[in-house]
């Protein structure tokens, strides 16, 4: 059985709240090794996948910009305006 973790991303907008979603160690490993996030977590919403991409796990990707720029949907709507498409 694979271990479960909480991916955590802190909103860089006005609220500053922490947002979480559960992930397994095996799935994080697949993503870090190059699988597309939507293939690893097809049942998660786009917002949940964004939390994962901006969570503490981004440091495992060993990319130059391995820091979080997460903004929760309400803060993003307030800053950029709602997307009414």
Secondary structure, DSSP 4 states (H G I P E B T S, - for coil): -PPEEEEEEE--SSS--EEEEEEEHHHHHHHHTT--HHHH-TTS-HHHHHHHHTSGGGGGG--S--S-----HHHHHHHH-----
